[in-house]
Amino acid sequence: MLIADQIKEKLNSTPDGVVFTLKDFKVEPQYEAALVKLLSRFVAKGELEKLSKGRYYKPRKTIFGTLKPASSEIAKDFLEKDGKLIGYITGTAAFATMGLTTQITSSIMIGSNKYRRPLKRGEYNISFLLQPNEITEQNIRLLRILDAIRLIREIPAVTPDECILRLGELIKNIPKQEQQIFCELAISYTPYVRALLGAIMEQNNINTYNLKASLSGVTTYKLPISDDVLLTKQNWNIV
């Protein structure tokens, strides 16, 4: 098959908004230069968009303009490898879907078990939040709540007090059979996250399991949370 036909076949079978790389074409090394040249022609014609070096996508065109790929597509090589989950979208983009902020961002934060340096991919800044727990499809929702508590001072377009109220709603909706697992995941987080989680759970009459035992009885945690929003904060040494 001619390389031009191979490219057209690949593009025709690729949905709009899906990011692909040169490796996805599986061409032999001697044809890579020709592949890059042909893809550049498609970009010039507007049939493709170039995300960053070696990464492209078919733009989805609507009456409102051309849509960008989803964050999960832009950073998908950091989310899955060889069929195994290695990361998840967290930070502002995820917090917006949780109702914690209305901020729209072009920054992407990935929860990952491996430390990585921040990088830029096209117009997107990708950063990484070290996640000490194993990442599974089942626990990502819980890890994002813990990440929101961890980053409560940094969530844009919302106050910490407003976050506490919304986090309380999210935590109340965790099924009872998952609440102990949730607390076990929290043990790997820094002490102020455990303290704040414990106070939120106690205020909402949810069993805090071993959270209190995991904390020092003499350490205090200075957090910008109002007394009238979190009535139980003193029980967890939050000042």
C-alpha positions as CSV (number, residue, x, y, z in Angstrom):
1,M,0.0,0.0,0.0
2,L,1.3,3.5,-0.9
3,I,2.1,5.6,2.2
4,A,-0.4,8.2,1.1
5,D,-3.2,5.6,0.9
6,Q,-2.1,4.3,4.3
7,I,-2.4,7.7,5.8
8,K,-5.8,8.4,4.3
9,E,-7.1,5.0,5.5
10,K,-5.8,5.8,9.0
11,L,-7.4,9.2,9.0
12,N,-10.7,8.0,7.7
13,S,-10.9,5.4,10.6
14,T,-9.9,7.9,13.3
15,P,-12.8,9.8,15.0
16,D,-12.6,13.6,15.2
17,G,-10.8,14.8,18.3
18,V,-8.7,11.7,18.8
19,V,-5.0,12.5,19.2
20,F,-2.6,10.3,17.3
21,T,1.2,10.1,16.8
22,L,3.5,9.1,14.1
23,K,3.9,5.7,15.8
24,D,0.2,5.0,15.2
25,F,0.8,4.7,11.5
26,K,3.3,1.9,12.0
27,V,5.4,2.9,9.0
28,E,9.0,1.7,8.5
29,P,11.7,4.2,9.5
30,Q,12.7,5.0,6.0
31,Y,9.1,6.3,5.3
32,E,8.8,8.5,8.4
33,A,10.1,11.7,6.6
34,A,7.5,11.2,3.9
35,L,4.8,10.6,6.6
36,V,5.7,13.9,8.3
37,K,5.6,15.8,5.0
38,L,2.2,14.3,4.0
39,L,0.7,15.1,7.5
40,S,2.0,18.7,7.1
41,R,0.1,19.0,3.9
42,F,-3.1,17.8,5.6
43,V,-2.5,20.5,8.3
44,A,-2.0,23.1,5.7
45,K,-5.3,22.2,4.1
46,G,-7.1,22.4,7.5
47,E,-7.9,18.6,7.5
48,L,-5.7,18.1,10.5
49,E,-4.5,20.1,13.5
50,K,-1.0,19.8,14.9
51,L,-1.1,19.6,18.7
52,S,2.6,19.4,19.3
53,K,5.6,17.8,17.7
54,G,4.6,14.4,16.3
55,R,1.0,14.7,17.6
56,Y,-2.1,15.5,15.5
57,Y,-5.9,15.3,15.6
58,K,-8.8,15.7,13.2
59,P,-10.6,18.9,14.2
60,R,-14.2,18.6,15.0
61,K,-15.9,21.6,13.4
62,T,-19.2,23.0,14.7
63,I,-21.2,26.2,14.2
64,F,-19.4,27.5,17.2
65,G,-16.0,26.9,15.7
66,T,-13.4,24.1,15.9
67,L,-13.4,22.1,19.1
68,K,-10.2,21.1,20.9
69,P,-9.5,17.5,21.9
70,A,-10.6,16.5,25.4
71,S,-7.9,16.7,28.2
72,S,-7.9,12.9,28.3
73,E,-6.9,12.8,24.7
74,I,-4.2,15.4,24.9
75,A,-2.5,13.6,27.8
76,K,-3.6,10.0,27.1
77,D,0.0,8.7,27.1
78,F,0.2,9.7,30.8
79,L,-3.1,8.0,31.6
80,E,-2.7,4.5,30.2
81,K,0.3,2.4,29.0
82,D,0.1,-1.1,27.5
83,G,-3.6,-1.3,28.6
84,K,-2.8,-0.5,32.2
85,L,-4.1,2.6,34.0
86,I,-1.1,4.8,35.1
87,G,-2.7,8.2,35.7
88,Y,-6.0,10.2,35.9
89,I,-7.1,13.8,35.2
90,T,-7.3,15.8,38.4
91,G,-6.8,19.5,39.3
92,T,-8.9,22.4,38.0
93,A,-10.3,20.5,35.0
94,A,-11.6,17.6,37.2
95,F,-12.7,19.9,40.0
96,A,-14.9,21.8,37.5
97,T,-16.8,18.6,36.7
98,M,-17.2,18.0,40.4
99,G,-18.9,21.4,40.9
100,L,-16.0,22.8,42.9
101,T,-15.2,25.6,40.4
102,T,-16.5,27.3,37.3
103,Q,-13.0,28.0,36.1
104,I,-12.1,26.9,32.5
105,T,-8.4,26.1,32.1
106,S,-6.0,25.0,29.4
107,S,-3.8,23.5,32.1
108,I,-3.9,19.7,32.7
109,M,-3.0,18.1,35.9
110,I,-2.3,14.3,36.0
111,G,-2.4,12.2,39.2
112,S,0.5,9.8,38.8
113,N,2.4,7.2,40.9
114,K,5.6,8.5,39.2
115,Y,7.2,11.8,39.7
116,R,7.4,13.8,36.4
117,R,8.5,17.2,35.5
118,P,5.9,19.7,34.1
119,L,5.8,20.0,30.4
120,K,4.2,21.9,27.6
121,R,2.2,20.2,24.8
122,G,1.1,22.8,22.2
123,E,-0.8,25.4,24.1
124,Y,-1.4,23.1,27.1
125,N,0.6,23.0,30.3
126,I,0.7,19.6,31.8
127,S,1.7,19.1,35.4
128,F,1.7,16.1,37.7
129,L,0.5,15.4,41.2
130,L,2.2,12.5,42.9
131,Q,-0.4,10.0,44.0
132,P,0.9,7.5,46.6
133,N,-2.1,5.1,46.2
134,E,-2.6,2.5,43.5
135,I,-4.7,4.1,40.7
136,T,-7.7,2.0,39.6
137,E,-10.9,2.8,37.7
138,Q,-12.9,2.3,40.9
139,N,-10.9,4.7,43.1
140,I,-10.3,7.7,40.8
141,R,-13.5,9.4,42.0
142,L,-12.3,9.1,45.6
143,L,-8.8,10.2,44.8
144,R,-10.1,13.4,43.1
145,I,-12.0,14.3,46.2
146,L,-8.8,13.8,48.3
147,D,-6.9,15.9,45.8
148,A,-9.4,18.7,46.1
149,I,-8.9,18.7,49.8
150,R,-5.1,18.7,49.3
151,L,-5.3,21.6,46.9
152,I,-8.2,23.5,48.6
153,R,-6.1,26.7,48.9
154,E,-5.4,26.6,45.1
155,I,-8.8,25.9,43.5
156,P,-9.6,29.0,41.4
157,A,-12.8,31.1,41.4
158,V,-14.0,29.7,44.7
159,T,-13.3,30.2,48.4
160,P,-12.1,27.4,50.7
161,D,-15.4,27.8,52.6
162,E,-17.4,27.2,49.4
163,C,-15.2,24.2,48.7
164,I,-15.9,22.7,52.1
165,L,-19.7,22.9,51.5
166,R,-19.5,21.2,48.1
167,L,-17.0,18.6,49.4
168,G,-19.4,17.8,52.1
169,E,-22.1,17.0,49.5
170,L,-19.7,14.9,47.5
171,I,-18.5,12.9,50.5
172,K,-22.1,12.3,51.7
173,N,-22.8,10.7,48.3
174,I,-20.1,8.2,48.7
175,P,-21.8,4.8,49.2
176,K,-21.5,3.4,52.7
177,Q,-19.6,0.4,51.5
178,E,-16.9,2.7,50.1
179,Q,-16.4,5.0,53.0
180,Q,-13.8,2.9,54.8
181,I,-11.9,2.4,51.6
182,F,-12.0,6.2,51.2
183,C,-10.5,6.7,54.6
184,E,-7.8,4.1,53.9
185,L,-6.8,6.0,50.8
186,A,-6.6,9.2,52.8
187,I,-4.0,7.7,55.1
188,S,-1.4,8.1,52.4
189,Y,-2.1,11.8,52.1
190,T,-0.5,14.5,54.2
191,P,-1.8,15.0,57.8
192,Y,-3.8,18.2,57.1
193,V,-5.8,16.4,54.4
194,R,-6.7,13.7,56.9
195,A,-7.6,16.2,59.5
196,L,-9.8,18.2,57.1
197,L,-11.4,15.1,55.7
198,G,-12.1,13.9,59.3
199,A,-13.7,17.2,60.2
200,I,-15.9,17.2,57.1
201,M,-17.0,13.6,57.7
202,E,-17.7,14.1,61.3
203,Q,-19.8,17.2,60.5
204,N,-21.8,15.1,58.1
205,N,-22.2,12.2,60.7
206,I,-20.1,9.8,58.7
207,N,-17.8,7.3,60.3
208,T,-14.2,8.5,60.2
209,Y,-12.7,5.1,60.9
210,N,-9.0,5.3,61.6
211,L,-8.4,8.9,60.5
212,K,-8.2,10.3,64.1
213,A,-5.7,7.6,65.2
214,S,-3.5,8.4,62.2
215,L,-2.9,12.0,63.4
216,S,-0.8,13.5,66.2
217,G,-2.8,14.8,69.1
218,V,-0.6,17.9,69.5
219,T,-0.1,19.1,65.9
220,T,-2.4,21.9,64.7
221,Y,-3.3,22.6,61.1
222,K,-3.7,26.2,60.0
223,L,-6.3,26.3,57.2
224,P,-8.5,29.2,55.9
225,I,-11.8,27.6,57.0
226,S,-14.5,29.5,58.9
227,D,-15.8,28.2,62.2
228,D,-19.4,28.6,61.1
229,V,-18.8,26.5,57.9
230,L,-16.9,23.7,59.6
231,L,-18.2,23.4,63.1
232,T,-16.1,20.3,63.9
233,K,-12.7,21.8,62.9
234,Q,-11.5,22.2,66.5
235,N,-12.1,18.5,67.1
236,W,-9.4,17.9,64.5
237,N,-6.9,20.6,65.6
238,I,-7.7,22.8,62.7
239,V,-7.2,26.5,63.5
